Amino acid sequence: MFEEEKYKNSAVSNDLKNVNKSGHKDSGISAFIDQVHSIDGLHFIAASMQIFLGTSVVALSLLNSINPLWLATIMTVFGSITTMIGLYFMYRTVTNSGAFDSLLHKAIKRVISSQN
């Protein structure tokens, strides 16, 4: 009937997936570097930097570090919008990465595809 996906990215061949199967366990840093080299890792870093920079601009504006009031107001608005977009981008990156593919979600996918 329904055949579950073996891998999230079917464009990668099986030979390339077997390359990393060595006898030693990866350290936390190397696992982080492997995740960063994926597209989702880069998107996650970009979203977190966007959130950090937007929040920093808002904080600088609220601390009166930006002298002309009209410029501080404009920077606060743009910083708030940037922070909101960064949060949304991070949410989309985390939900599309496959981290939330639990047994329940797979069962729901099977039921929906068997009804069709």
Secondary structure, DSSP 8 states (H G I E B T S, - for coil): -----S-S-TTS-HHHHTTT--SS---HHHHHHHHHTSHHHHHHHHHHHHHHHHHHHHHHHHTT-S-SHHHHHHHHHHHHHHHHHHHHHHHHHHHHTTTT--HHHHHHHHHHHHH-
